[in-house]
Amino acid sequence: MLVFADDHKRISARLTEGADDLEKGRLSVSSPLGKSILGAEEGDEVELPLENGKQRKVLIESVEKSPIAVTVSEGTENSPEGAAAVA
């Protein structure tokens, strides 16, 4: 769950390599917000750079991690790290 400091708006989204679709709870890791929160942990406060040069503070209220399958060149699968969902 993400909480924006300025208006206290809350959003729940799962980080994905695809396109943003916040209505379906998907946030692209390549989006400005996705880049800002990638690797953040529960309780962290990150700054989201805005197009006008200002910053918007976002609190990471909670994080859920789920395993992801990673295919390596030999064709075997591993799950070394989890994909983060802010929910």
Secondary structure, 3 states (H helix, E strand, C coil): CEEECCCCCEECEEEECCCCEHHHCEEECCCHHHHHHCCCCCCCEEEEECCCCCEEEEEECCCEEEECCEECCCCCEECCCEEEEEC
